[in-house]
Amino acid sequence: MSNKKEIEKIIGDIPCMDCKTDKNIVWFTDNVFWNSVMEGVKGSGILCIFCFVLRAENKYKLIGWRLSPEWQWKKRANIRDLLTKKKKDE
């Protein structure tokens, strides 16, 4: 289903500071949660999602993760309308 060109579109340009992977997607989490997980870490820069999850799970007893898309602000309403319309059509 996915191909290399599509995957290349979601890869960021800065490697993970822990594992050094350059296959790091652009992602973010809540600022308060990030700061809590990264507390005391020198040079808390960019982490791949896997390294952040490992750090968070080592600090807290987590049972799972929720993944949510971040829509472009100007397109958010249109996308919400499309998703709602699609659900009604089913």
N, C-alpha and C positions, 0 to 999 in steps of 0.2 A: 504494500500500500504506500509506504513512504519511499522516497528516493533520496539520493545523496544531495541533489540540488535543494530540495525542500528542507532537509536537515541543516544544510549550510546557512539557510536564512535565519534560523533561530539560535545560532551559536554566537556568543559574545566575543569580544576581542581581547579579554584579559584572562589569563590562566588562574586557576584556583591556587590560593596561597598555601594550601595544605598538600594536595596531591599533585599539583602542577599540571593537571589536565588542561588542554586547550579546547576541549569539547564541552565547554561550560555554557549552558543556555542562559539567556537573560531572564532573571527571576528576582523576586524580592519577597520579603515577609514583613510583618508588622514591626515597626521600629522598636517598640518596647520589648518584644520577644527577641529580636536580633541582639539588642544591647544586653539582655539578660543572659543569653547563651554565650555571647562573646565577652562578657565581663572578665576583665583581667588579662585578656589576650592582647599582646603587643602587636601593633600594626594590623589591626583588624580590617583587612581589605576585602578582597573578593573571595568568596568560597563557592565551589560547585554545590549543587543541591545535595549531593550525596554526603559530602564532608560536613555541611551544615547539619543535616539530619543526624549523622553520627555524633556530632558535638551535642546536639539537643537531647538525643536519646541517652547519652552518657550523663547528662546533667539532670534530666527529668525522666520520670517513668511514663513514657508516652506509649500509647497503644495503636496509633495510626496517624495518618496525615490526610488533610483535605487539599485538593488541588482546585484552584479557581482561576479562570481566565481573566486577564486584564484587558478590557476593551479600550480602544482609542476613545478619548473623551467625546470628541465630536460625533463619533459613530455609535456611541453606547446606546442611545435611545433607539436608533434604527435597528440595531442588533437585537435589543430586547423585544422590539415589536416583531421582528422576524421570528424569534424563538417562540414567542407567545402565539403568533399566527400558526406556526408549524404544529405546535401542540394542539391547538384547536382543530386543525385540519385532520389530525390522526384519529 
